[in-house]
Amino acid sequence: QHTFVPLPRRWVVERSFGWMVQWRRLVRDYEGRIDVSCEMIYVAMGSLLLKRLFENE
């Protein structure tokens, strides 16, 4: 018998995926190369970081 056991920090990953959905280019696999897709994730997360950093000023 298997029971559901939530992973301890899974919500962090799910939240990050939710933030990336705001970038339309990351919703679908438009990129032909994996390195370009990886860089787009860095751009999206960096943009979110900068937005939140300067939001409180």
Buried (B, 14 or more C-beta within 10 A) or exposed (E): EEEEEEEEEEEEEEEEEEEBEEBEBBEEEEBEEEEEBEEBEEEBBEEBEEEEEEEEE
